[in-house]
Amino acid sequence: MLTIYRRHKKDCEHRSEGRKYRRCRCPIWVDGFLDANEIRKSLDTADWQKAHDRVREWEAKGQIGRKLQQEPITIESARDEFLRELKARNLRETSIDKYRVLFRQMVAFAQESGRRYITEFDLQSLRQFRASWPNRNLSALKKLERLRAFYRFAYDSKWVCENYASKIANPKVVDRPTLPFSREEMIQILAACDRYGENRGHAGREDERRVRALVLLLRYTGMRIGDAVTLKRVRIKGNKLFLYTAKTGTPVYCPLPNSVIEALEASPRTNEEHFFWTGESKIKSAVGNWQRALKRLFRLAAVPEGHAHRFRDTFAVERLLAGVPIERVSILLGHSSLKVTERHYAPWVRSRQEQLEADVRRTWETDPSVPTETKGTPQVHAIKPVIQ
């Protein structure tokens, strides 16, 4: 029989009352025998009802934890079942590919360590597996989230008795500051477009027009490169680009300068339906080709830190510095939450920067050490971001 009790902390005022006192929030432990095995362990909860239900379930099953299916499932079988579930949920192929990368590493790790079944991956094994990843920062966090998703599926399928992946702590993530292109860098990039196809004849000149059109599209729409590469021609209506339909059912459009429309129309067609994609290759391959093209363009432009996402940052930051509310910028960027926009672009919000400076100047009014002529709140002519 198993007995649950409060194991009082050192600073608990009811510690002297022992196990009989239950009304504090100290952790709950279990003590007793189950199937001739002595058990004394923490239940990892302070909720008395949860602890009671868990112990009664153990007693009913005659074992600790949940009852698993009879035959253990191999890692490969669990992988295949999970991938089928992802396809049934209509996830994008690019998202599923990221899970495939995770599973390739997991299978390789299992073979090296002599593991075959998913039940052989306990908490210590998963920690060792995570330590073998070459990923760092945000990419390591995203991979850990995919591992947790897989283990939730395994736990719900009763392949494992506990979701050990949920107990692995997140890696420390250091966010890189948002770095939009400067005016000088944009001039260099556009000038490099005219040299992109040098010494390659007619085909080179066509590539120059295509890469210029893509650069201008990224710069003036804030689109992600995957969305820009697969952009359909029908989404351009007059001088506006249809971005998406909001949850309210309202279509969201982004006006385009005439120069962008002209560049898109002048771009040689590779497909009647799309601007930059033939529609025949995989989207991942098409995006990869254009990323390599942009990498070459940045080398020609002498912009060593250039990458496609900085066009999106430039689009967002210029609007924030122009006084556009961050809520509207978030809508244009298509972020799922305003918090996402604030995390990346809050330092660039003009009104917040002006308010910060005004607050500092207001403290001068009561400071006798500040000269009279410097007091007040003069008009702000230049805005610089406060990088947190």
C-alpha positions, -999 to +999 in steps of 0.1 A: +000+000+000+012+035-009+009+066+013+012+102+002+024+129+025+037+165+025+075+166+028+078+200+045+105+224+034+130+238+059+113+272+059+078+258+063+061+270+095+042+236+097+073+215+096+070+206+133+035+191+127+050+163+104+031+143+078-003+149+093-005+185+081-016+188+045-027+224+039+007+239+030+022+239-005+052+218+002+060+190-023+041+157-020+060+124-017+049+088-017+060+060+006+052+023+008+054-009-012+041-018-046+044-053-060+069-061-032+091-032-042+097-004-017+089+031-030+099+064-016+100+093-041+087+127-049+055+130-071+067+163-086+036+181-076+021+201-047-015+194-058-030+168-034-057+156-058-032+150-086-009+131-063-038+110-050-050+101-085-015+093-097-008+069-068-042+052-071-035+046-108-002+030-099-019+007-074-045-003-100-019-012-126+006-027-101+034-006-115+047+029-115+038+049-146+014+042-174+009+008-190+026+007-224+017-014-254+029-050-253+056-048-280+082-020-278+083+000-310+116+007-328+129+042-334+124+038-372+088+027-368+080+055-345+096+079-369+076+066-399+043+068-379+051+104-367+059+116-403+027+101-415+009+121-389+026+153-400+015+147-436-020+140-425-020+174-407-010+191-440+022+205-427+044+221-454+071+199-469+098+223-457+086+218-421+085+180-424+121+181-438+133+196-406+119+167-387+136+143-411+169+159-403+162+154-366+154+117-371+185+111-392+206+123-363+185+104-338+189+071-357+226+076-361+230+083-324+209+052-316+231+030-338+263+044-322+250+039-287+235+004-293+199+015-289+170+001-310+137+009-293+123+042-283+118+031-247+156+029-245+158+067-248+154+079-212+161+114-199+198+108-197+200+094-232+181+124-246+204+148-228+234+130-244+216+132-278+210+169-274+247+174-265+257+158-298+239+185-319+261+210-338+232+235-335+235+265-312+213+295-303+179+297-319+184+267-342+191+245-311+159+258-295+138+250-326+153+215-329+145+209-292+109+220-298+107+194-326+120+167-303+094+176-277+066+174-303+078+139-313+079+128-277+044+142-270+032+121-299+051+090-285+036+095-251+001+099-264+006+067-284+017+049-252+051+041-267+069+056-237+059+059-200+070+095-197+076+125-219+113+129-210+119+155-237+097+180-218+122+179-189+152+191-210+159+227-203+159+253-231+193+264-244+204+300-238+194+321-269+212+353-277+191+373-301+211+391-328+201+428-330+179+437-360+202+451-386+185+468-416+204+478-447+217+513-447+210+537-476+246+533-488+244+495-487+211+495-507+228+517-534+257+492-536+233+462-539+213+478-567+245+488-585+258+452-582+226+440-599+239+456-631+271+437-629+256+404-618+255+388-653+288+402-667+305+382-694+276+358-697+258+374-727+221+374-731+215+349-703+235+371-680+214+402-688+182+382-681+196+371-647+204+408-639+168+417-645+155+388-624+178+395-594+170+432-595+132+424-595+136+400-565+157+425-545+132+453-550+103+430-542+120+419-509+129+455-501+094+471-506+072+442-493+091+428-464+083+393-476+102+362-465+124+349-493+104+316-496+072+336-501+088+360-526+104+332-547+070+314-551+050+346-556+022+341-581+015+368-607-022+370-599-014+384-565-003+417-581-034+438-586-026+471-602+001+486-580-007+465-549+004+431-537-021+409-520-003+395-489-028+373-471-063+372-457-065+382-420-084+361-395-112+386-397-116+377-434-101+411-445-076+410-473-042+427-465-025+445-494+009+463-496+012+492-521+042+489-544+062+518-560+061+519-598+097+510-600+090+476-584+060+469-607+082+478-637+110+456-625+087+426-621+072+431-656+107+434-671+119+403-654+121+374-680+094+348-674+104+313-663+068+303-657+034+318-667+021+315-632+051+326-611+077+354-613+108+336-600+099+299-599+095+274-627+069+255-606+086+222-614+113+219-588+108+216-551+102+249-533+132+242-510+155+238-541+142+270-557+147+290-525+182+275-521+191+286-556+180+322-550+198+323-517+230+314-534+223+340-561+218+367-534+250+356-516+269+362-549+252+395-553+262+406-518+298+397-525+297+419-557+282+447-537+308+444-509+282+439-482+297+410-462+268+407-437+241+407-463+213+381-463+177+380-475+161+386-442+177+420-438+155+433-466+125+424-444+142+442-414+147+472-436+111+473-447+099+471-410+124+495-395+118+523-421+081+523-414+086+523-376+111+553-379+085+570-401+060+568-372+039+539-384+024+522-353+040+488-346+006+472-346+002+481-383+038+470-391+030+437-375+000+432-398+021+439-429+048+415-417+021+388-411+033+380-376+011+357-356+014+379-326+023+415-318+048+401-293+068+387-321+071+421-338+080+438-305+107+413-297+125+421-329+116+457-336+106+475-304+140+493-302+132+510-335+097+524-326+101+562-331+074+572-306+090+551-279+124+565-286+111+601-284+093+593-252+125+579-236+144+611-245+116+633-232+115+614-199+152+619-195+150+656-203+121+659-178+143+649-150+166+678-157+139+703-146+146+695-109+184+690-113+203+721-103+235+708-119+219+710-154+224+745-172+192+764-178+197+766-215+198+728-219+165+722-201+133+716-220+123+691-247+137+702-281+125+686-312+141+653-321+156+653-356+173+619-357+163+586-343+187+559-333+176+525-320+181+515-284+195+480-287+186+460-257 
